[in-house]
Amino acid sequence: MFRDRPALAADLLAGLGVEVPEFHKARLSSGELTDVVPTEYRADAVVTLDVADTPVFAVVVEVQLRADVRKRRTWPAYVATLHARLGCPVALLVVCPDQAVAAWCTTPVVVAPCLVLRPVVLGPWQVPVVTDAEVARRYPELAVLSALAHGGQEDPQAVFEALFAALDMIDHDHANLYTDLILTVLPMASRVLLEEFMTTATHRYQSDFARRYFSQGEAEGEAKGEARALLAILDARGIHVPDDTRADIAACTDIAQLELWIRRAATADKIQEVLD
């Protein structure tokens, strides 16, 4: 998300109480924060906020999945190296899917008595609950983070409604990616509820993206069924199918092509007669 929309880093910092200066453009910068010693430091993402192509603020974004003392020791190097490179203030934004890890990350990193790094931490509890459709359309990635953090609550209906509004504003590939991620992360009960919202044609929360997403899923499911049928016919007729060809057939999503191959398989003696 930070790589696709770098301004998200500024939005989140401002929401967490960090004073972010006015800027004209947010851009993704190199994440290589190597210093003069032969040790390479690579951040998950680095965002630079510019005014007239001059950096005025930079953000080192780190995704932290677990407590790691060695990782904390590298954070001051990230910040110091980026400050030396750009000559502007630098913030460290640590994103944690787990609230316990987020609490651990908030501990200041004492480099020296006069130099203390205080990470800005975004855990599930710090992610705002986005239920307003207009806010979701304006900040779609924030609505996705809201669904990831709060979609498992007792009544996530308003969160999902905002999510659908956000997904309609994102390109199809990213919307699919975010939806797959959300469906993977949510607990079973919330996942079932979200799928029901997305598949019920008469539900007022169904969005254009929801229709596209599940129409694509149905088409892919139909293609997989046709591919299995073709391979079953070939096996039943004793036609040898090499492993690489079998994999190509299983991966085919062109239903018309699969139906043509099935008709040929009914009379063919060799796999070449089916596919040529």
Secondary structure, DSSP 8 states (H G I E B T S, - for coil): -TTT-THHHHHHHHHTT------SEEEEE--B---SSS---B-SEEEEEEETTEEEEEEEEEE--S--HHHHHHHHHHHHHHHHHH-S-EEEEEE-SSHHHHHHHTS-EEEETTEEE--EEE-GGGS-----HHHHHHSHHHHHHHHHHHTTSS--HHHHHHHHHHHTTS-HHHHHHHHHHHHHHS-HHHHHHHHHHHH-TT-TT--HHHHHHHHHHHHHHHHHHHHHHHHHHHHHTT----HHHHHHHHH---HHHHHHHHHHHTT-SSHHHHH-
